[in-house]
Amino acid sequence: MVSQIPLVYAQSVPPVIAPEPAEGGAAPENNAPIRPKPGQATVRNIVVQGAQRIERETVLSYLALKEGDPIDASRINKSLKTLFATGLFADVAIHQEGRDIVIRVVENPIINRVAFEGNKRVKDDVLEAETQLRPRVVYTRTRVQSDVRRILEVYRRSGRFAARVEPKVIQKGQNRVDLVYEIEEGPDTGVHKISFIGNRFVSDSALRDEIITKETRWYRFLSSADTYDPDKLTFDRELLRRFYLANGFADFRVSSAVAELSEDRTGFFLTFTVEEGDRYRFGDFNVVSKIKDIDPEPLKQMLELKSGDWYNADQVDETILKMTDFVGSKGYAFVDIRPVIERDRENKTINITFEILDAPKVYVERIDIRGNVRTMDKVIRREFQLVEGDAFNTAKLRRSRDRIRALGFFKSAEVNNIPGSRPDSTIVQVDVEEQSTGEISVGAGFSTTSGLLGEVAFRERNLLGKGQDLKVATSLGQKETTLDLSFTEPYFLDKELSAGFDAFHTVKDEQDRSSYDSRETGGALRLGYNITDYWSQSLHYRFSRETIKNVDDSASIYVKAQEGTESVSSVGHTLSYDRRNSKADPTSGYKLSLSNDVAGLGGTVNFFRTKITGSYYYPFTKSTYLITGASIGHIVGLGEDVRLNDRFYLGGDDLRGFESGGVGPRDVSTKDALGGNQYASGSVELRFPLGLPDEFGLTGAAFSDFGTLRDVDETGSNIKDVDSVRASVGVGVNWKSPFGPVRVDFAQALLKEDFDETEVFRFSFGTRF
């Protein structure tokens, strides 16, 4: 075998031909021929000495004279300056030898390699993106100084104002150099002190709570809020202005915001000088419409502002937004509502007239979607409640934006409208930025009910860009092991029908509660749809094989009687009405749901089950809110007794202060829980901040749970089945830890029966990586 060896040339850097000037200089245009004066000497020859990489013609192209031109000292001087300005040469000298012009140059070296040393907090690729010098580029001191400033700016943006950068040049052969930036990053430059001057009505501590920059404290090690950032300082000025305008100070302004760096360059002292001005109350209100079709009277009824209340700019903005939505729902896309403010400085009141300026009624010309690379256009378009040709409606536009964002496919999604090709048309523009929708998660957790738990899940929420959801998950725990496969098509048959299927296998350890283990294997078909924006319904068919096994020898005779395997074939539905402000973490609104299931369409089990649940969230402040919930359920066997697995159980998470399954019918001889056919439960919980810094992520809760569970098919002297109400009170702490949410509850049972199983402490922790 003969291997080919590539040729290696001695000159590793090719000649530079007609390079662009490095420092903003430009090659001069060809000068027009100059006629010499009688007797004036002319240039006979131009000699270039010292050039190695750069062609002679390239040097000549920068000169202000050429062969045959009269010898002119001013033009020689101009040529000298131009050659220096190119950045190609470390030194240039031009002198005259008779009629010859001799140009002696010393070329700047070519950079062989650029390296960064000492940088741990900022990666090389970030610094490389900011600097200008690269391998095979001409080295100049000016460029090096510029890059040093850029590197320092990168560190200042990351809060390290004590950073130092020292460039070093290592000479190599063939007029090449290695450029090394030695970086001393220094510590984070925190904020030692935040002071305010001029505030009389509001304390310093209250103002510190309003801005995002915080003073350096030991517990902020997981936050960057105490790192100085000039951009944050500018935003803090705006936050102070909003705070004062929302509290009646209509004349407020920030005179200055000064950041002084300490002598040791480890921290800043921030000083805000403010002028609060007088505090005003709302005076009179009025609405004037210059659009004939818009009657101002309904808009006046929308005013929630009250005369005599402190002036609040946020409430004024909210009122304008509501009016804009109302007028926009009538087809006026570009309506302009301006608040005309009249100050009564003597009585310290502000009168406001809301002027609705004239605007044309418009229609949707087209919908443009930009930024989606993977997601198909139709996945986004089907979330719109407006189509081309519809009369414009701001409420529908806003709802369409919310539906697109709710998909979870995009890091950001903005929906705006701009003027169309005609005065009566508008173009809706959708700008999205896609994000990863594939997930591989590994989870771990612990709870009082389930013990230790591990989980591995694979999920794609936007399969092939079609918006389909595919998930495979398995969990392994001390008391429960599951394997799930699910698939959902959100627009089945291109209709607003969510269809999907599930396959599952679950093994549970119920020994502590009822002295048996259970296994369930099966699948389900689902179909859901939205009746309105808030009403939704889902239908499902479910088939499973359920086994009660490993019954303990000391178990209740009623548990032993149900050992074996049954087939459950059921069909059901769930009807929901959801007005919560968030499905993931609601703080206001309410939700109601009704579900029914019927088993007996095949299989060996027959029952009818009904369940009604409701929850209500009431906010007192941004961080304090009340949660109330209630649930009732009933199951009846159709010609047979209800099995253990199908009954309701109460306790644990849904009735704190009692063990899981600790309430309701029980065989007192064995202490096995038998479950019940009827239950009712409720909860009232107040969540509130603990007064600790936000960085801790700790919130408190005070709650009361109550409920009852009754009606078991079995009878006997050893069965306790009463319909008394059980109740508990307690307190809890929620921690949004860096490792996942943690919940700790302490509860005391107040109303209970002697045979109930109680517990005081409850703990849960879970996270995904």
Residue, then its C-alpha position, 0 to 999 in steps of 0.5 A: m500500500v502506498s500512502q500519499i503524504p500531503l505537501v507542506y510548504a515552508q511559508s505557512v501564511p499565504p501572501v496578503i493581497a490587497p488587504e483591507p485597512a485594519e484601523g478604519g483607513a481606506a486605500p486611496e483612490n487612484n490619483a489623477p496624473i499630475r503634470p510636473k512644472p518646468g524643471q521639476a524633478t519627477v519620480r523615476n522609480i519607487v523601491v519597496q524594502g522590507a516587505q515579506r508577505i505583502e505584495r509591492e503592488t499592495v504598498l503602491s496602491y496606498l501611495a499618494l504618488k506614483e512613478g512619473d509624478p513630480i516629487d512632492a513632500s506633502r504627497i510623500n508625507k500623506s503616503l507615510k500616514t496612509l501606510f501607517a493607518t493600514g495597520l499592516f506595518a509596525d514601522v514605515a520610513i520614506h526617503q528620497e535617493g535622487r529621483d528614486i523614492v525608497i519605502r522601508v517597512v517593518e510588517n506587523p506580525i501575523i497572529n498564529r494563535v490566540a489563547f485565554e488563561g485564568n478564565k474560569r467564570v467565562k468560557d473561551d467561546v464567549l471571549e472569542a465571540e467578543t474579541q476581534l483578533r483571530p489566527r491569521v489576522v495582522y497583529t496591532r497594538t490598537r486592536v489588542q487594547s480594544d480587545v482588552r476593553r471588550i474582555l473587561e466589559v464582558y466581566r463587568r456585565s457578569g458583575r466582576f469589576a475587579a477583573r484584570v487582563e494582561p495581554k502577552v505576545i510570544q514571538k514565533g518564527q516567520n514573523r508570527v506571534d502567539l497572543v495570550y490574554e492572562i486574566e485575573e477574574g477577581p471576585d463578584t462585585g457585589v452591592h455593599k449598601i443601597s441608600f436613598i436621599g429625599n424620601r419622606f413618605v416611604s422608608d428606605s427598607a420599603l424602597r429596597d424591597e421594590i427594586i431588583t438590586k439587593e444588598t450583598r448577604w450570605y444567603r444570596f449565594l444562589s442569586s445574582a440580585d446582589t451583583y452590580d449591573p448598570d442595566k439593572l440600575t436603570f431598571d431600578r429607577e423605572l421600578l421606583r417611578r412605578f411604585y411612587l406613581a402607584n401610590g399617589f405621587a404623580d410628580f415623583r422623579v429620580s434625580s440621580a442614581v449613583a454607583e460608587l466603587s469601593e477602593d478595594r473594587t469588591g463592591f458598590f455603594l448605590t445612592f438614589t436621590v428622589e423627589e417625591g412631590d405631593r401625594y394626590r387623590f383621584g378627583d372626577f372622571n369622564v369618558v369622551s368618544k370621537i368614534k360615532d359607533i362607540d357610546p361612552e356610557p358603557l365605558k363609564q360603567m367599566l370605570e373601577l376608579k373611585s374618587g377620593d382614593w389615592y391616585n394610582a397610575d397602574q389602575v389608570d393603565e388597567t382601565i385604558l387596557k380594558m377600554t381598549d379591549f372593549v373598543g377593539s372587540k368592536g373591530y377598531a384595531f388601532v384605537d388610541i385612548r389617551p388619559v387627559i390629566e388635570r392636576d388640582r394642586e390646591n386640593k391635591t386631586i387629579n381629574i382624568t378624562f379618557e379620550i377615545l380618538d377616532a380610528p377606522k374599523v378594520y379587518v384581518e388581511r392575513i396572519d404572518i407566522r415567523g420564527n418557527v423552524r420545526t413546528m408546522d404553521k398549521v399547529i400555530r394557526r389552529e390556535f387562532q380564534l381569528v382568521e383572514g377576513d374576520a373583523f378585528n377583535t382584540a379579545k380574540l387576539r389576546r386569547s389566541r396569543d395565550r393559546i399559542r403560549a400555552l402550547g409550551f413549544f416556544k420560549s417566547a411567542e408575541v402576537n401583534n397587529i400592524p396596518g395592512s395594505r388598506p386603511d381598513s385592514t390589519i396584518v397579524q404578526v406572530d413571532v415565535e422562538e422555538q425551544s426544546t420540546g424533548e425531555i429525558s428526565v430522571g426523578a427522585g423523591f420521598s413522601t410519607t405515603s410512597g416512601l423513596l421513589g425514582e423515575v425515568a421518563f422520555r417525552e416529546r411534546n411536539l412530535l415531528g413538529k405536529g404538536q403531538d405528545l408522546k411519553v414513556a415513563t417508569s417509576l420504581g418506589q418502595k410502595e409503588t412501581t409503574l410503567d406508562l405509555s401515552f400518546t395524544e393528538p391534540y387536533f384529531l381529524d383536524k378538529e378541536l378534539s384531543a384524542g389519545f391512548d394510554a397503556f399502563h402497568t402498576v404494582k402497589d404495596e398496600q400492606d400497611r393500609s390493608s394487608y395486600d398487594s395489588r397489580e393493574t395492567g391495562g389501557a385507555l382511550r381518550l377524547g376531549y374537547n373544549i365546549t367554550d373557552y372555560w368549559s371542557q369535557s373529556l370521554h374515556y374508555r378504560f380496560s384493565r386486569e386487576t389483581i389482589k395478591n400476597v394477602d397477609d395471613s393475619a389480614s381481615i377475612y373481608v380482604k382475603a375474600q377478594e383475593g384474585t384477578e378481575s377484569v374492569s371495562s369502564v366508560g366515563h366522562t369528566l366535565s370541567y369549568d376552569r377560571r383559574n389564572s394558571k393551571a400550573d400554579p394558580t393564585s386566583g379563580y376557581k375550578l369545578s369538575l364532574s366525573n362519572d364512570v360506569a363499569g360493566l360493558g364487558g369485564t367481570v366488575n360492575f359499578f357506577r361512580t360519581k365524583i364532584t370536585g371544586s377549588y377556589y383561590y382568593p388572593f389578598t396580596k401578591s404573595t398571600y392567598l386563600i385556597t379552599g377546596a371540596s370534593i364528594g364521591h359516591i360509588v354503587g355496585l351494579g348487582e354486586d358489592v364494590r371491590l376494595n380497589d374501587r372504593f374511596y380512601l381518605g387520609g394522607d394528602d387529602l386529610r392531613g393529620f391522618e395516615s393514608g387510608g386512616v379514616g373510614p370503615r375498618d376491621v378493628s380486629t386486624k386494623d385493615a382499612l376497607g375503604g368506603n362507598q361515599y365520601a366528602s372532604g374539604s380543605v381551607e388553606l392560607r398561604f403566606p410569606l414568612g418574612l424571609p428574603d425571596e431568595f430562600g424560596l420559603t412560604g408558610a401555610a396554615f390549614s384545616d382539613f375535614g371529611t368523612l368516609r362511610d358505607v362499606d358493603e361488608t357487615g360484622s361486629n368487628i367492622k367500624d363504619v360511622d359517618s362522623v366528620r373528622a377534622s384537623v388543623g395544622v401548619g406547613v412550610n413550602w420550600k422551592s429548593p434548588f433540588g425540587p419542591v419540598r413540603v413539610d406539614f404538621a397537623q393535629a387531628l381534632l375530630k376523630e374516631d378511636f379506630d382512626e389512624t393518625e399522624v402528626f408529621r408529613f413530608s414530601f420531596g421530589t425533583r427531576f434532573 
